[in-house]
């Protein structure tokens, strides 16, 4: 069992680090954090270097790498800046549903534009009254002749205000039981009549990514817009979330690593009572402990990604990776603020942003509570 990265993977890691050192300026990060503005030009630069299209097939303009390489990229980006890093990868969110289940026409139309950074995609699952529960949708799609009329509201949808395409989960059969057997995914383009998106502001963290509320009022689409088979949307969505959780785990690992490195360097140079504060046991030992947890989270994340690349997707493993890595990210960022003391509380030293950004990893792509339930479900099947 070889845990080392290949030379090619190390080269990818080096390329991302060089990109971050050049492009991730402190002024840019602070400005976009205050404005809650997506770094479109930065995102397009990341796309031009192949970072966005890394896990997509070459035939659609991607790089043809796997989930493990994508996790390496995400981790390195978020290590450099926990908010800019997310923004540089999140523009393709939801596109994998088209890759896995879309028609060839859908793939050819949308995927190349997304991986080149020309299009931003969004996936709209969450509803105001339901949150993490997607077993029943209040958003409905009803067939009238050759058209589907979609009505409903989605909320807290990542990328929605800037998205060129939205993948929307709808209830297409309201009578079937259980209700999730009657759900379908539709791809809807920006500017479609009846589609209205409102940007949601004042987020705690990852403020240079955008979220929005999506209102659909008699939005008309046709069968061409259906992704995959009719009434298979719930199953496609759950598979997508099982996979995408590993990317959130990588985000969490990178956030934890970045916060830790700032705190560790500070503790080595900051003196109190005649010695560097890292020599005080309560500080040094806690840094050592969080470094251990970060490495454990990284191994869980890499194993989960590797299993996907081997065609052995393990939903329990991806839930474990996200659950553990997100908790470690929150702990590492908290420790970083505490280590820097008063300086950790102000923006100049950056760790307060890692602190704010870390929390989302315990919430989106399924809360930690949902991850525990998923893990328990699979444990009950095994024992």
Secondary structure as the mmCIF struct_conf table of DSSP 4:
data_model
#
loop_
_struct_conf.conf_type_id
_struct_conf.id
_struct_conf.beg_label_comp_id
_struct_conf.beg_label_asym_id
_struct_conf.beg_label_seq_id
_struct_conf.end_label_comp_id
_struct_conf.end_label_asym_id
_struct_conf.end_label_seq_id
BEND BEND1 UNK A 4 UNK A 4
HELX_LH_PP_P HELX_LH_PP_P1 UNK A 5 UNK A 6
HELX_RH_AL_P HELX_RH_AL_P1 UNK A 7 UNK A 23
HELX_RH_AL_P HELX_RH_AL_P2 UNK A 26 UNK A 35
TURN_TY1_P TURN_TY1_P1 UNK A 36 UNK A 36
HELX_RH_AL_P HELX_RH_AL_P3 UNK A 40 UNK A 48
TURN_TY1_P TURN_TY1_P2 UNK A 49 UNK A 50
BEND BEND2 UNK A 51 UNK A 51
TURN_TY1_P TURN_TY1_P3 UNK A 52 UNK A 55
BEND BEND3 UNK A 56 UNK A 56
HELX_RH_3T_P HELX_RH_3T_P1 UNK A 58 UNK A 60
TURN_TY1_P TURN_TY1_P4 UNK A 61 UNK A 61
HELX_RH_AL_P HELX_RH_AL_P4 UNK A 67 UNK A 80
TURN_TY1_P TURN_TY1_P5 UNK A 82 UNK A 83
HELX_RH_AL_P HELX_RH_AL_P5 UNK A 84 UNK A 90
TURN_TY1_P TURN_TY1_P6 UNK A 91 UNK A 94
HELX_RH_AL_P HELX_RH_AL_P6 UNK A 95 UNK A 101
BEND BEND4 UNK A 102 UNK A 102
HELX_RH_AL_P HELX_RH_AL_P7 UNK A 104 UNK A 106
HELX_RH_PI_P HELX_RH_PI_P1 UNK A 107 UNK A 111
HELX_RH_AL_P HELX_RH_AL_P8 UNK A 112 UNK A 115
TURN_TY1_P TURN_TY1_P7 UNK A 116 UNK A 117
BEND BEND5 UNK A 118 UNK A 118
STRN STRN1 UNK A 121 UNK A 124
TURN_TY1_P TURN_TY1_P8 UNK A 128 UNK A 132
BEND BEND6 UNK A 135 UNK A 136
BEND BEND7 UNK A 138 UNK A 138
STRN STRN2 UNK A 140 UNK A 144
TURN_TY1_P TURN_TY1_P9 UNK A 145 UNK A 146
STRN STRN3 UNK A 147 UNK A 158
TURN_TY1_P TURN_TY1_P10 UNK A 159 UNK A 159
HELX_RH_3T_P HELX_RH_3T_P2 UNK A 160 UNK A 162
BEND BEND8 UNK A 164 UNK A 164
STRN STRN4 UNK A 165 UNK A 171
BEND BEND9 UNK A 172 UNK A 172
BEND BEND10 UNK A 174 UNK A 178
HELX_RH_3T_P HELX_RH_3T_P3 UNK A 179 UNK A 182
STRN STRN5 UNK A 183 UNK A 189
TURN_TY1_P TURN_TY1_P11 UNK A 190 UNK A 191
TURN_TY1_P TURN_TY1_P12 UNK A 193 UNK A 194
STRN STRN6 UNK A 195 UNK A 200
BEND BEND11 UNK A 204 UNK A 205
TURN_TY1_P TURN_TY1_P13 UNK A 207 UNK A 208
BEND BEND12 UNK A 209 UNK A 209
STRN STRN7 UNK A 211 UNK A 221
HELX_RH_3T_P HELX_RH_3T_P4 UNK A 223 UNK A 225
STRN STRN8 UNK A 226 UNK A 227
BEND BEND13 UNK A 228 UNK A 229
TURN_TY1_P TURN_TY1_P14 UNK A 230 UNK A 231
HELX_RH_AL_P HELX_RH_AL_P9 UNK A 233 UNK A 269
STRN STRN9 UNK A 271 UNK A 272
TURN_TY1_P TURN_TY1_P15 UNK A 273 UNK A 274
STRN STRN10 UNK A 275 UNK A 276
HELX_RH_3T_P HELX_RH_3T_P5 UNK A 277 UNK A 279
BEND BEND14 UNK A 280 UNK A 280
HELX_RH_AL_P HELX_RH_AL_P10 UNK A 281 UNK A 309
TURN_TY1_P TURN_TY1_P16 UNK A 310 UNK A 311
HELX_RH_AL_P HELX_RH_AL_P11 UNK A 315 UNK A 340
HELX_RH_3T_P HELX_RH_3T_P6 UNK A 341 UNK A 345
BEND BEND15 UNK A 346 UNK A 346
HELX_RH_3T_P HELX_RH_3T_P7 UNK A 347 UNK A 349
BEND BEND16 UNK A 350 UNK A 350
HELX_RH_AL_P HELX_RH_AL_P12 UNK A 351 UNK A 358
HELX_RH_3T_P HELX_RH_3T_P8 UNK A 359 UNK A 362
TURN_TY1_P TURN_TY1_P17 UNK A 363 UNK A 365
BEND BEND17 UNK A 366 UNK A 366
HELX_RH_AL_P HELX_RH_AL_P13 UNK A 368 UNK A 382
#
